Amino acid sequence: MIVKDWCSFCGECAGVCPRNLIQVREYSLVFNDDDCKDCNTCIKACPIDALEKED
């Protein structure tokens, strides 16, 4: 997952992840990409479009 510079670390993405794979830290997001099923729920939930799927 790519987190863009304007991410405010609000936690919306972490709150909607059905597998609880996102942790919000003070100034970062930690993703467990190995278990991600690419449902894109976190990307859709971001209110400021700060998440992007890696190719």
All heavy atoms as atom14 arrays in JSON, in Angstrom:
{
  "sequence": "MIVKDWCSFCGECAGVCPRNLIQVREYSLVFNDDDCKDCNTCIKACPIDALEKED",
  "atom14_mask": [
    [1, 1, 1, 1, 1, 1, 1, 1, 0, 0, 0, 0, 0, 0],
    [1, 1, 1, 1, 1, 1, 1, 1, 0, 0, 0, 0, 0, 0],
    [1, 1, 1, 1, 1, 1, 1, 0, 0, 0, 0, 0, 0, 0],
    [1, 1, 1, 1, 1, 1, 1, 1, 1, 0, 0, 0, 0, 0],
    [1, 1, 1, 1, 1, 1, 1, 1, 0, 0, 0, 0, 0, 0],
    [1, 1, 1, 1, 1, 1, 1, 1, 1, 1, 1, 1, 1, 1],
    [1, 1, 1, 1, 1, 1, 0, 0, 0, 0, 0, 0, 0, 0],
    [1, 1, 1, 1, 1, 1, 0, 0, 0, 0, 0, 0, 0, 0],
    [1, 1, 1, 1, 1, 1, 1, 1, 1, 1, 1, 0, 0, 0],
    [1, 1, 1, 1, 1, 1, 0, 0, 0, 0, 0, 0, 0, 0],
    [1, 1, 1, 1, 0, 0, 0, 0, 0, 0, 0, 0, 0, 0],
    [1, 1, 1, 1, 1, 1, 1, 1, 1, 0, 0, 0, 0, 0],
    [1, 1, 1, 1, 1, 1, 0, 0, 0, 0, 0, 0, 0, 0],
    [1, 1, 1, 1, 1, 0, 0, 0, 0, 0, 0, 0, 0, 0],
    [1, 1, 1, 1, 0, 0, 0, 0, 0, 0, 0, 0, 0, 0],
    [1, 1, 1, 1, 1, 1, 1, 0, 0, 0, 0, 0, 0, 0],
    [1, 1, 1, 1, 1, 1, 0, 0, 0, 0, 0, 0, 0, 0],
    [1, 1, 1, 1, 1, 1, 1, 0, 0, 0, 0, 0, 0, 0],
    [1, 1, 1, 1, 1, 1, 1, 1, 1, 1, 1, 0, 0, 0],
    [1, 1, 1, 1, 1, 1, 1, 1, 0, 0, 0, 0, 0, 0],
    [1, 1, 1, 1, 1, 1, 1, 1, 0, 0, 0, 0, 0, 0],
    [1, 1, 1, 1, 1, 1, 1, 1, 0, 0, 0, 0, 0, 0],
    [1, 1, 1, 1, 1, 1, 1, 1, 1, 0, 0, 0, 0, 0],
    [1, 1, 1, 1, 1, 1, 1, 0, 0, 0, 0, 0, 0, 0],
    [1, 1, 1, 1, 1, 1, 1, 1, 1, 1, 1, 0, 0, 0],
    [1, 1, 1, 1, 1, 1, 1, 1, 1, 0, 0, 0, 0, 0],
    [1, 1, 1, 1, 1, 1, 1, 1, 1, 1, 1, 1, 0, 0],
    [1, 1, 1, 1, 1, 1, 0, 0, 0, 0, 0, 0, 0, 0],
    [1, 1, 1, 1, 1, 1, 1, 1, 0, 0, 0, 0, 0, 0],
    [1, 1, 1, 1, 1, 1, 1, 0, 0, 0, 0, 0, 0, 0],
    [1, 1, 1, 1, 1, 1, 1, 1, 1, 1, 1, 0, 0, 0],
    [1, 1, 1, 1, 1, 1, 1, 1, 0, 0, 0, 0, 0, 0],
    [1, 1, 1, 1, 1, 1, 1, 1, 0, 0, 0, 0, 0, 0],
    [1, 1, 1, 1, 1, 1, 1, 1, 0, 0, 0, 0, 0, 0],
    [1, 1, 1, 1, 1, 1, 1, 1, 0, 0, 0, 0, 0, 0],
    [1, 1, 1, 1, 1, 1, 0, 0, 0, 0, 0, 0, 0, 0],
    [1, 1, 1, 1, 1, 1, 1, 1, 1, 0, 0, 0, 0, 0],
    [1, 1, 1, 1, 1, 1, 1, 1, 0, 0, 0, 0, 0, 0],
    [1, 1, 1, 1, 1, 1, 0, 0, 0, 0, 0, 0, 0, 0],
    [1, 1, 1, 1, 1, 1, 1, 1, 0, 0, 0, 0, 0, 0],
    [1, 1, 1, 1, 1, 1, 1, 0, 0, 0, 0, 0, 0, 0],
    [1, 1, 1, 1, 1, 1, 0, 0, 0, 0, 0, 0, 0, 0],
    [1, 1, 1, 1, 1, 1, 1, 1, 0, 0, 0, 0, 0, 0],
    [1, 1, 1, 1, 1, 1, 1, 1, 1, 0, 0, 0, 0, 0],
    [1, 1, 1, 1, 1, 0, 0, 0, 0, 0, 0, 0, 0, 0],
    [1, 1, 1, 1, 1, 1, 0, 0, 0, 0, 0, 0, 0, 0],
    [1, 1, 1, 1, 1, 1, 1, 0, 0, 0, 0, 0, 0, 0],
    [1, 1, 1, 1, 1, 1, 1, 1, 0, 0, 0, 0, 0, 0],
    [1, 1, 1, 1, 1, 1, 1, 1, 0, 0, 0, 0, 0, 0],
    [1, 1, 1, 1, 1, 0, 0, 0, 0, 0, 0, 0, 0, 0],
    [1, 1, 1, 1, 1, 1, 1, 1, 0, 0, 0, 0, 0, 0],
    [1, 1, 1, 1, 1, 1, 1, 1, 1, 0, 0, 0, 0, 0],
    [1, 1, 1, 1, 1, 1, 1, 1, 1, 0, 0, 0, 0, 0],
    [1, 1, 1, 1, 1, 1, 1, 1, 1, 0, 0, 0, 0, 0],
    [1, 1, 1, 1, 1, 1, 1, 1, 0, 0, 0, 0, 0, 0]
  ],
  "atom14_positions": [
    [[0.84, -1.17, 0.0], [0.0, 0.0, 0.0], [0.89, 1.23, 0.0], [1.89, 1.29, 0.71], [-0.88, -0.02, 1.25], [-1.91, 1.07, 1.29], [-3.2, 0.94, 0.05], [-3.92, -0.63, 0.39], [0.0, 0.0, 0.0], [0.0, 0.0, 0.0], [0.0, 0.0, 0.0], [0.0, 0.0, 0.0], [0.0, 0.0, 0.0], [0.0, 0.0, 0.0]],
    [[0.52, 2.2, -0.78], [1.25, 3.48, -0.82], [0.44, 4.5, -0.02], [-0.74, 4.69, -0.26], [1.42, 3.96, -2.27], [2.26, 2.95, -3.06], [2.06, 5.35, -2.3], [2.3, 3.22, -4.55], [0.0, 0.0, 0.0], [0.0, 0.0, 0.0], [0.0, 0.0, 0.0], [0.0, 0.0, 0.0], [0.0, 0.0, 0.0], [0.0, 0.0, 0.0]],
    [[1.1, 5.11, 0.95], [0.48, 6.16, 1.76], [1.06, 7.49, 1.28], [2.26, 7.71, 1.35], [0.77, 5.97, 3.26], [0.09, 7.06, 4.07], [0.32, 4.59, 3.72], [0.0, 0.0, 0.0], [0.0, 0.0, 0.0], [0.0, 0.0, 0.0], [0.0, 0.0, 0.0], [0.0, 0.0, 0.0], [0.0, 0.0, 0.0], [0.0, 0.0, 0.0]],
    [[0.21, 8.35, 0.8], [0.67, 9.61, 0.25], [0.99, 10.61, 1.35], [0.55, 10.46, 2.49], [-0.38, 10.16, -0.72], [-0.58, 9.21, -1.9], [-1.55, 9.74, -2.88], [-1.69, 8.75, -4.03], [-2.71, 9.16, -4.98], [0.0, 0.0, 0.0], [0.0, 0.0, 0.0], [0.0, 0.0, 0.0], [0.0, 0.0, 0.0], [0.0, 0.0, 0.0]],
    [[1.76, 11.63, 0.99], [2.27, 12.6, 1.96], [1.18, 13.31, 2.75], [1.41, 13.72, 3.88], [3.12, 13.66, 1.26], [4.41, 13.07, 0.73], [4.84, 12.0, 1.2], [5.0, 13.68, -0.18], [0.0, 0.0, 0.0], [0.0, 0.0, 0.0], [0.0, 0.0, 0.0], [0.0, 0.0, 0.0], [0.0, 0.0, 0.0], [0.0, 0.0, 0.0]],
    [[0.0, 13.45, 2.17], [-1.05, 14.23, 2.85], [-1.91, 13.39, 3.8], [-2.9, 13.88, 4.34], [-1.91, 14.98, 1.85], [-2.58, 14.12, 0.81], [-3.76, 13.45, 0.96], [-2.13, 13.85, -0.5], [-4.07, 12.77, -0.19], [-3.09, 13.01, -1.11], [-1.02, 14.25, -1.24], [-2.95, 12.55, -2.42], [-0.89, 13.78, -2.54], [-1.85, 12.96, -3.11]],
    [[-1.55, 12.16, 4.03], [-2.28, 11.32, 4.99], [-2.28, 12.0, 6.36], [-1.25, 12.46, 6.85], [-1.63, 9.95, 5.1], [-2.39, 8.86, 6.31], [0.0, 0.0, 0.0], [0.0, 0.0, 0.0], [0.0, 0.0, 0.0], [0.0, 0.0, 0.0], [0.0, 0.0, 0.0], [0.0, 0.0, 0.0], [0.0, 0.0, 0.0], [0.0, 0.0, 0.0]],
    [[-3.46, 12.07, 6.98], [-3.57, 12.71, 8.3], [-3.58, 11.68, 9.43], [-3.75, 12.04, 10.59], [-4.83, 13.57, 8.36], [-5.99, 12.76, 8.23], [0.0, 0.0, 0.0], [0.0, 0.0, 0.0], [0.0, 0.0, 0.0], [0.0, 0.0, 0.0], [0.0, 0.0, 0.0], [0.0, 0.0, 0.0], [0.0, 0.0, 0.0], [0.0, 0.0, 0.0]],
    [[-3.45, 10.4, 9.09], [-3.42, 9.31, 10.08], [-4.67, 9.32, 10.95], [-4.61, 9.11, 12.15], [-2.13, 9.36, 10.91], [-0.91, 9.51, 10.06], [-0.23, 10.71, 9.99], [-0.47, 8.46, 9.28], [0.89, 10.85, 9.18], [0.63, 8.59, 8.45], [1.32, 9.8, 8.41], [0.0, 0.0, 0.0], [0.0, 0.0, 0.0], [0.0, 0.0, 0.0]],
    [[-5.82, 9.56, 10.31], [-7.1, 9.64, 11.03], [-7.6, 8.28, 11.51], [-8.39, 8.2, 12.43], [-8.15, 10.32, 10.16], [-8.67, 9.34, 8.72], [0.0, 0.0, 0.0], [0.0, 0.0, 0.0], [0.0, 0.0, 0.0], [0.0, 0.0, 0.0], [0.0, 0.0, 0.0], [0.0, 0.0, 0.0], [0.0, 0.0, 0.0], [0.0, 0.0, 0.0]],
    [[-7.17, 7.21, 10.84], [-7.57, 5.87, 11.25], [-8.82, 5.32, 10.58], [-9.24, 4.21, 10.89], [0.0, 0.0, 0.0], [0.0, 0.0, 0.0], [0.0, 0.0, 0.0], [0.0, 0.0, 0.0], [0.0, 0.0, 0.0], [0.0, 0.0, 0.0], [0.0, 0.0, 0.0], [0.0, 0.0, 0.0], [0.0, 0.0, 0.0], [0.0, 0.0, 0.0]],
    [[-9.41, 6.07, 9.65], [-10.6, 5.57, 8.94], [-10.31, 4.25, 8.25], [-11.12, 3.33, 8.28], [-11.09, 6.6, 7.93], [-11.74, 7.82, 8.54], [-13.08, 7.53, 9.18], [-13.84, 6.69, 8.66], [-13.34, 8.14, 10.22], [0.0, 0.0, 0.0], [0.0, 0.0, 0.0], [0.0, 0.0, 0.0], [0.0, 0.0, 0.0], [0.0, 0.0, 0.0]],
    [[-9.15, 4.15, 7.62], [-8.78, 2.93, 6.9], [-8.66, 1.74, 7.85], [-9.14, 0.64, 7.56], [-7.5, 3.13, 6.11], [-6.09, 3.65, 7.11], [0.0, 0.0, 0.0], [0.0, 0.0, 0.0], [0.0, 0.0, 0.0], [0.0, 0.0, 0.0], [0.0, 0.0, 0.0], [0.0, 0.0, 0.0], [0.0, 0.0, 0.0], [0.0, 0.0, 0.0]],
    [[-8.04, 1.96, 8.97], [-7.86, 0.89, 9.96], [-9.2, 0.44, 10.52], [-9.4, -0.76, 10.79], [-6.94, 1.37, 11.09], [0.0, 0.0, 0.0], [0.0, 0.0, 0.0], [0.0, 0.0, 0.0], [0.0, 0.0, 0.0], [0.0, 0.0, 0.0], [0.0, 0.0, 0.0], [0.0, 0.0, 0.0], [0.0, 0.0, 0.0], [0.0, 0.0, 0.0]],
    [[-10.11, 1.37, 10.67], [-11.42, 1.05, 11.23], [-12.3, 0.2, 10.33], [-13.19, -0.49, 10.82], [0.0, 0.0, 0.0], [0.0, 0.0, 0.0], [0.0, 0.0, 0.0], [0.0, 0.0, 0.0], [0.0, 0.0, 0.0], [0.0, 0.0, 0.0], [0.0, 0.0, 0.0], [0.0, 0.0, 0.0], [0.0, 0.0, 0.0], [0.0, 0.0, 0.0]],
    [[-12.05, 0.22, 9.03], [-12.89, -0.53, 8.11], [-12.24, -1.8, 7.56], [-12.9, -2.59, 6.9], [-13.38, 0.34, 6.92], [-14.2, 1.49, 7.41], [-12.22, 0.8, 6.07], [0.0, 0.0, 0.0], [0.0, 0.0, 0.0], [0.0, 0.0, 0.0], [0.0, 0.0, 0.0], [0.0, 0.0, 0.0], [0.0, 0.0, 0.0], [0.0, 0.0, 0.0]],
    [[-10.97, -2.0, 7.81], [-10.29, -3.18, 7.29], [-10.93, -4.44, 7.89], [-10.9, -4.63, 9.1], [-8.8, -3.15, 7.63], [-7.92, -4.61, 7.03], [0.0, 0.0, 0.0], [0.0, 0.0, 0.0], [0.0, 0.0, 0.0], [0.0, 0.0, 0.0], [0.0, 0.0, 0.0], [0.0, 0.0, 0.0], [0.0, 0.0, 0.0], [0.0, 0.0, 0.0]],
    [[-11.52, -5.29, 7.04], [-12.21, -6.47, 7.56], [-11.28, -7.51, 8.19], [-11.73, -8.37, 8.94], [-12.92, -7.05, 6.33], [-12.17, -6.52, 5.17], [-11.61, -5.19, 5.59], [0.0, 0.0, 0.0], [0.0, 0.0, 0.0], [0.0, 0.0, 0.0], [0.0, 0.0, 0.0], [0.0, 0.0, 0.0], [0.0, 0.0, 0.0], [0.0, 0.0, 0.0]],
    [[-10.0, -7.4, 7.92], [-9.03, -8.35, 8.48], [-8.14, -7.72, 9.55], [-7.21, -8.35, 10.03], [-8.19, -8.94, 7.35], [-9.07, -9.71, 6.35], [-8.29, -10.18, 5.14], [-7.26, -11.15, 5.49], [-7.43, -12.46, 5.54], [-8.59, -12.96, 5.25], [-6.43, -13.24, 5.85], [0.0, 0.0, 0.0], [0.0, 0.0, 0.0], [0.0, 0.0, 0.0]],
    [[-8.43, -6.47, 9.9], [-7.66, -5.74, 10.93], [-6.16, -5.76, 10.66], [-5.35, -6.08, 11.53], [-7.94, -6.3, 12.33], [-9.39, -6.1, 12.72], [-9.95, -5.05, 12.5], [-9.99, -7.13, 13.29], [0.0, 0.0, 0.0], [0.0, 0.0, 0.0], [0.0, 0.0, 0.0], [0.0, 0.0, 0.0], [0.0, 0.0, 0.0], [0.0, 0.0, 0.0]],
    [[-5.79, -5.38, 9.43], [-4.39, -5.45, 9.02], [-3.68, -4.1, 9.05], [-2.52, -4.02, 8.66], [-4.3, -6.02, 7.6], [-4.89, -7.42, 7.43], [-4.81, -7.84, 5.97], [-4.16, -8.42, 8.31], [0.0, 0.0, 0.0], [0.0, 0.0, 0.0], [0.0, 0.0, 0.0], [0.0, 0.0, 0.0], [0.0, 0.0, 0.0], [0.0, 0.0, 0.0]],
    [[-4.36, -3.05, 9.49], [-3.77, -1.72, 9.47], [-3.66, -1.19, 10.9], [-4.63, -1.21, 11.65], [-4.62, -0.74, 8.64], [-4.84, -1.3, 7.23], [-3.95, 0.64, 8.58], [-5.85, -0.53, 6.41], [0.0, 0.0, 0.0], [0.0, 0.0, 0.0], [0.0, 0.0, 0.0], [0.0, 0.0, 0.0], [0.0, 0.0, 0.0], [0.0, 0.0, 0.0]],
    [[-2.48, -0.73, 11.25], [-2.25, -0.11, 12.56], [-1.89, 1.36, 12.34], [-1.07, 1.67, 11.47], [-1.11, -0.79, 13.29], [-1.38, -2.22, 13.67], [-0.17, -2.83, 14.36], [0.74, -2.14, 14.81], [-0.14, -4.15, 14.43], [0.0, 0.0, 0.0], [0.0, 0.0, 0.0], [0.0, 0.0, 0.0], [0.0, 0.0, 0.0], [0.0, 0.0, 0.0]],
    [[-2.51, 2.23, 13.12], [-2.2, 3.65, 13.03], [-1.2, 3.96, 14.12], [-1.43, 3.69, 15.3], [-3.47, 4.51, 13.21], [-3.12, 5.99, 13.11], [-4.51, 4.14, 12.18], [0.0, 0.0, 0.0], [0.0, 0.0, 0.0], [0.0, 0.0, 0.0], [0.0, 0.0, 0.0], [0.0, 0.0, 0.0], [0.0, 0.0, 0.0], [0.0, 0.0, 0.0]],
    [[-0.09, 4.51, 13.72], [0.93, 4.97, 14.66], [0.89, 6.49, 14.68], [0.13, 7.1, 13.93], [2.31, 4.48, 14.23], [2.41, 2.98, 14.12], [2.47, 2.33, 15.5], [2.33, 0.89, 15.49], [3.28, 0.02, 15.32], [4.51, 0.43, 15.11], [3.04, -1.27, 15.33], [0.0, 0.0, 0.0], [0.0, 0.0, 0.0], [0.0, 0.0, 0.0]],
    [[1.7, 7.11, 15.46], [1.65, 8.57, 15.59], [1.77, 9.29, 14.25], [0.98, 10.17, 13.93], [2.74, 9.05, 16.55], [2.6, 10.51, 16.89], [3.57, 10.94, 17.97], [4.16, 10.09, 18.64], [3.72, 12.15, 18.14], [0.0, 0.0, 0.0], [0.0, 0.0, 0.0], [0.0, 0.0, 0.0], [0.0, 0.0, 0.0], [0.0, 0.0, 0.0]],
    [[2.75, 8.93, 13.46], [2.94, 9.57, 12.16], [3.15, 8.55, 11.04], [3.92, 8.78, 10.12], [4.12, 10.55, 12.2], [3.86, 11.72, 13.1], [4.51, 11.82, 14.33], [2.95, 12.7, 12.75], [4.26, 12.89, 15.18], [2.69, 13.77, 13.59], [3.35, 13.85, 14.8], [3.08, 14.91, 15.64], [0.0, 0.0, 0.0], [0.0, 0.0, 0.0]],
    [[2.46, 7.42, 11.14], [2.58, 6.42, 10.09], [1.44, 5.42, 10.15], [0.74, 5.32, 11.16], [3.92, 5.67, 10.2], [3.94, 4.89, 11.37], [0.0, 0.0, 0.0], [0.0, 0.0, 0.0], [0.0, 0.0, 0.0], [0.0, 0.0, 0.0], [0.0, 0.0, 0.0], [0.0, 0.0, 0.0], [0.0, 0.0, 0.0], [0.0, 0.0, 0.0]],
    [[1.27, 4.7, 9.08], [0.36, 3.57, 9.02], [1.2, 2.33, 8.79], [2.13, 2.35, 7.99], [-0.63, 3.72, 7.87], [-1.59, 4.89, 7.91], [-2.43, 4.92, 6.64], [-2.49, 4.81, 9.12], [0.0, 0.0, 0.0], [0.0, 0.0, 0.0], [0.0, 0.0, 0.0], [0.0, 0.0, 0.0], [0.0, 0.0, 0.0], [0.0, 0.0, 0.0]],
    [[0.86, 1.25, 9.47], [1.58, 0.0, 9.3], [0.59, -1.01, 8.71], [-0.46, -1.27, 9.3], [2.13, -0.51, 10.65], [2.84, -1.84, 10.46], [3.07, 0.52, 11.26], [0.0, 0.0, 0.0], [0.0, 0.0, 0.0], [0.0, 0.0, 0.0], [0.0, 0.0, 0.0], [0.0, 0.0, 0.0], [0.0, 0.0, 0.0], [0.0, 0.0, 0.0]],
    [[0.92, -1.53, 7.53], [0.07, -2.48, 6.83], [0.69, -3.86, 6.89], [1.89, -4.02, 6.69], [-0.06, -2.1, 5.35], [-0.88, -0.88, 5.12], [-0.29, 0.38, 5.14], [-2.23, -0.98, 4.86], [-1.04, 1.51, 4.92], [-2.99, 0.15, 4.63], [-2.4, 1.4, 4.67], [0.0, 0.0, 0.0], [0.0, 0.0, 0.0], [0.0, 0.0, 0.0]],
    [[-0.14, -4.87, 7.1], [0.29, -6.26, 6.99], [-0.1, -6.72, 5.6], [-1.14, -7.35, 5.4], [-0.38, -7.11, 8.07], [0.08, -8.54, 8.05], [0.72, -8.98, 7.1], [-0.24, -9.28, 9.08], [0.0, 0.0, 0.0], [0.0, 0.0, 0.0], [0.0, 0.0, 0.0], [0.0, 0.0, 0.0], [0.0, 0.0, 0.0], [0.0, 0.0, 0.0]],
    [[0.71, -6.38, 4.62], [0.4, -6.67, 3.22], [0.34, -8.16, 2.9], [-0.34, -8.57, 1.96], [1.42, -6.0, 2.29], [1.26, -4.49, 2.25], [0.13, -4.02, 2.38], [2.28, -3.8, 2.07], [0.0, 0.0, 0.0], [0.0, 0.0, 0.0], [0.0, 0.0, 0.0], [0.0, 0.0, 0.0], [0.0, 0.0, 0.0], [0.0, 0.0, 0.0]],
    [[1.04, -8.98, 3.67], [1.08, -10.41, 3.38], [-0.3, -11.06, 3.48], [-0.59, -12.0, 2.76], [2.05, -11.13, 4.33], [3.49, -10.71, 4.1], [3.8, -10.24, 2.98], [4.29, -10.86, 5.03], [0.0, 0.0, 0.0], [0.0, 0.0, 0.0], [0.0, 0.0, 0.0], [0.0, 0.0, 0.0], [0.0, 0.0, 0.0], [0.0, 0.0, 0.0]],
    [[-1.14, -10.57, 4.39], [-2.46, -11.16, 4.6], [-3.58, -10.39, 3.91], [-4.74, -10.76, 4.0], [-2.76, -11.25, 6.1], [-1.85, -12.24, 6.8], [-1.44, -13.24, 6.16], [-1.53, -12.04, 7.99], [0.0, 0.0, 0.0], [0.0, 0.0, 0.0], [0.0, 0.0, 0.0], [0.0, 0.0, 0.0], [0.0, 0.0, 0.0], [0.0, 0.0, 0.0]],
    [[-3.24, -9.31, 3.22], [-4.23, -8.48, 2.55], [-4.86, -9.23, 1.38], [-4.16, -9.89, 0.61], [-3.58, -7.19, 2.05], [-4.72, -6.08, 1.21], [0.0, 0.0, 0.0], [0.0, 0.0, 0.0], [0.0, 0.0, 0.0], [0.0, 0.0, 0.0], [0.0, 0.0, 0.0], [0.0, 0.0, 0.0], [0.0, 0.0, 0.0], [0.0, 0.0, 0.0]],
    [[-6.17, -9.13, 1.24], [-6.89, -9.78, 0.14], [-7.3, -8.79, -0.95], [-8.13, -9.09, -1.8], [-8.13, -10.52, 0.68], [-7.81, -11.61, 1.66], [-6.98, -12.7, 1.03], [-6.7, -13.81, 2.04], [-5.7, -14.73, 1.59], [0.0, 0.0, 0.0], [0.0, 0.0, 0.0], [0.0, 0.0, 0.0], [0.0, 0.0, 0.0], [0.0, 0.0, 0.0]],
    [[-6.72, -7.59, -0.92], [-6.97, -6.56, -1.95], [-8.45, -6.22, -2.13], [-8.93, -6.06, -3.25], [-6.36, -6.97, -3.29], [-4.85, -7.04, -3.24], [-4.25, -6.18, -2.56], [-4.27, -7.94, -3.87], [0.0, 0.0, 0.0], [0.0, 0.0, 0.0], [0.0, 0.0, 0.0], [0.0, 0.0, 0.0], [0.0, 0.0, 0.0], [0.0, 0.0, 0.0]],
    [[-9.17, -6.08, -1.03], [-10.59, -5.73, -1.12], [-10.78, -4.23, -1.37], [-11.86, -3.8, -1.76], [-11.33, -6.15, 0.14], [-10.9, -5.2, 1.63], [0.0, 0.0, 0.0], [0.0, 0.0, 0.0], [0.0, 0.0, 0.0], [0.0, 0.0, 0.0], [0.0, 0.0, 0.0], [0.0, 0.0, 0.0], [0.0, 0.0, 0.0], [0.0, 0.0, 0.0]],
    [[-9.72, -3.43, -1.13], [-9.73, -1.99, -1.36], [-10.69, -1.21, -0.46], [-10.98, -0.05, -0.72], [-10.0, -1.65, -2.82], [-8.92, -2.18, -3.73], [-7.75, -2.17, -3.39], [-9.3, -2.66, -4.89], [0.0, 0.0, 0.0], [0.0, 0.0, 0.0], [0.0, 0.0, 0.0], [0.0, 0.0, 0.0], [0.0, 0.0, 0.0], [0.0, 0.0, 0.0]],
    [[-11.18, -1.84, 0.59], [-12.08, -1.15, 1.52], [-11.38, 0.03, 2.17], [-11.98, 1.09, 2.33], [-12.59, -2.13, 2.6], [-13.23, -3.23, 1.94], [-13.58, -1.46, 3.52], [0.0, 0.0, 0.0], [0.0, 0.0, 0.0], [0.0, 0.0, 0.0], [0.0, 0.0, 0.0], [0.0, 0.0, 0.0], [0.0, 0.0, 0.0], [0.0, 0.0, 0.0]],
    [[-10.13, -0.13, 2.49], [-9.38, 0.96, 3.14], [-9.22, 2.15, 2.19], [-9.35, 3.31, 2.61], [-8.01, 0.48, 3.61], [-6.96, -0.24, 2.31], [0.0, 0.0, 0.0], [0.0, 0.0, 0.0], [0.0, 0.0, 0.0], [0.0, 0.0, 0.0], [0.0, 0.0, 0.0], [0.0, 0.0, 0.0], [0.0, 0.0, 0.0], [0.0, 0.0, 0.0]],
    [[-8.94, 1.87, 0.92], [-8.78, 2.94, -0.06], [-10.07, 3.72, -0.23], [-10.08, 4.95, -0.26], [-8.31, 2.35, -1.42], [-6.9, 1.78, -1.26], [-8.35, 3.41, -2.51], [-6.42, 1.0, -2.47], [0.0, 0.0, 0.0], [0.0, 0.0, 0.0], [0.0, 0.0, 0.0], [0.0, 0.0, 0.0], [0.0, 0.0, 0.0], [0.0, 0.0, 0.0]],
    [[-11.19, 3.01, -0.31], [-12.5, 3.64, -0.47], [-12.89, 4.46, 0.76], [-13.6, 5.46, 0.65], [-13.56, 2.59, -0.75], [-13.36, 1.88, -2.06], [-14.34, 0.73, -2.2], [-13.96, -0.17, -3.37], [-14.71, -1.41, -3.38], [0.0, 0.0, 0.0], [0.0, 0.0, 0.0], [0.0, 0.0, 0.0], [0.0, 0.0, 0.0], [0.0, 0.0, 0.0]],
    [[-12.45, 4.04, 1.94], [-12.83, 4.72, 3.18], [-12.04, 6.0, 3.45], [-12.49, 6.85, 4.21], [-12.64, 3.77, 4.36], [0.0, 0.0, 0.0], [0.0, 0.0, 0.0], [0.0, 0.0, 0.0], [0.0, 0.0, 0.0], [0.0, 0.0, 0.0], [0.0, 0.0, 0.0], [0.0, 0.0, 0.0], [0.0, 0.0, 0.0], [0.0, 0.0, 0.0]],
    [[-10.89, 6.15, 2.82], [-10.05, 7.31, 3.09], [-10.74, 8.6, 2.62], [-11.03, 8.76, 1.44], [-8.7, 7.17, 2.39], [-7.6, 8.56, 2.72], [0.0, 0.0, 0.0], [0.0, 0.0, 0.0], [0.0, 0.0, 0.0], [0.0, 0.0, 0.0], [0.0, 0.0, 0.0], [0.0, 0.0, 0.0], [0.0, 0.0, 0.0], [0.0, 0.0, 0.0]],
    [[-10.98, 9.52, 3.56], [-11.71, 10.74, 3.21], [-10.9, 11.74, 2.37], [-11.47, 12.67, 1.81], [-12.08, 11.34, 4.57], [-11.06, 10.83, 5.51], [-10.69, 9.46, 4.99], [0.0, 0.0, 0.0], [0.0, 0.0, 0.0], [0.0, 0.0, 0.0], [0.0, 0.0, 0.0], [0.0, 0.0, 0.0], [0.0, 0.0, 0.0], [0.0, 0.0, 0.0]],
    [[-9.59, 11.55, 2.3], [-8.75, 12.5, 1.55], [-7.93, 11.82, 0.45], [-6.96, 12.38, -0.04], [-7.85, 13.31, 2.5], [-6.95, 12.4, 3.33], [-8.68, 14.23, 3.39], [-5.91, 13.14, 4.15], [0.0, 0.0, 0.0], [0.0, 0.0, 0.0], [0.0, 0.0, 0.0], [0.0, 0.0, 0.0], [0.0, 0.0, 0.0], [0.0, 0.0, 0.0]],
    [[-8.32, 10.62, 0.07], [-7.66, 9.88, -1.02], [-6.15, 9.79, -0.85], [-5.38, 10.04, -1.79], [-8.0, 10.49, -2.38], [-9.47, 10.42, -2.69], [-10.09, 9.4, -2.36], [-10.0, 11.39, -3.25], [0.0, 0.0, 0.0], [0.0, 0.0, 0.0], [0.0, 0.0, 0.0], [0.0, 0.0, 0.0], [0.0, 0.0, 0.0], [0.0, 0.0, 0.0]],
    [[-5.72, 9.41, 0.34], [-4.29, 9.34, 0.63], [-3.72, 7.93, 0.48], [-2.53, 7.74, 0.7], [-4.02, 9.86, 2.03], [0.0, 0.0, 0.0], [0.0, 0.0, 0.0], [0.0, 0.0, 0.0], [0.0, 0.0, 0.0], [0.0, 0.0, 0.0], [0.0, 0.0, 0.0], [0.0, 0.0, 0.0], [0.0, 0.0, 0.0], [0.0, 0.0, 0.0]],
    [[-4.53, 6.95, 0.12], [-4.05, 5.6, -0.06], [-4.13, 5.18, -1.51], [-5.07, 5.54, -2.22], [-4.88, 4.62, 0.78], [-4.87, 4.83, 2.28], [-5.79, 3.82, 2.94], [-3.47, 4.72, 2.84], [0.0, 0.0, 0.0], [0.0, 0.0, 0.0], [0.0, 0.0, 0.0], [0.0, 0.0, 0.0], [0.0, 0.0, 0.0], [0.0, 0.0, 0.0]],
    [[-3.14, 4.41, -1.92], [-3.09, 3.94, -3.3], [-2.55, 2.53, -3.3], [-1.62, 2.2, -2.57], [-2.17, 4.85, -4.11], [-2.09, 4.54, -5.56], [-1.21, 5.55, -6.28], [-1.45, 6.76, -6.15], [-0.26, 5.1, -6.95], [0.0, 0.0, 0.0], [0.0, 0.0, 0.0], [0.0, 0.0, 0.0], [0.0, 0.0, 0.0], [0.0, 0.0, 0.0]],
    [[-3.12, 1.7, -4.14], [-2.69, 0.32, -4.25], [-1.37, 0.24, -5.01], [-1.19, 0.94, -6.01], [-3.76, -0.46, -4.99], [-3.6, -1.93, -4.99], [-4.83, -2.55, -5.64], [-4.7, -4.01, -5.79], [-5.9, -4.59, -6.38], [0.0, 0.0, 0.0], [0.0, 0.0, 0.0], [0.0, 0.0, 0.0], [0.0, 0.0, 0.0], [0.0, 0.0, 0.0]],
    [[-0.46, -0.59, -4.54], [0.81, -0.8, -5.26], [0.57, -1.7, -6.46], [-0.24, -2.61, -6.41], [1.85, -1.44, -4.35], [2.37, -0.5, -3.3], [3.51, -1.11, -2.51], [4.62, -1.2, -3.09], [3.29, -1.51, -1.37], [0.0, 0.0, 0.0], [0.0, 0.0, 0.0], [0.0, 0.0, 0.0], [0.0, 0.0, 0.0], [0.0, 0.0, 0.0]],
    [[1.29, -1.45, -7.52], [1.15, -2.29, -8.72], [1.98, -3.53, -8.62], [2.91, -3.68, -8.01], [1.56, -1.5, -9.96], [0.57, -0.39, -10.27], [-0.62, -0.57, -9.97], [1.01, 0.63, -10.81], [0.0, 0.0, 0.0], [0.0, 0.0, 0.0], [0.0, 0.0, 0.0], [0.0, 0.0, 0.0], [0.0, 0.0, 0.0], [0.0, 0.0, 0.0]]
  ]
}
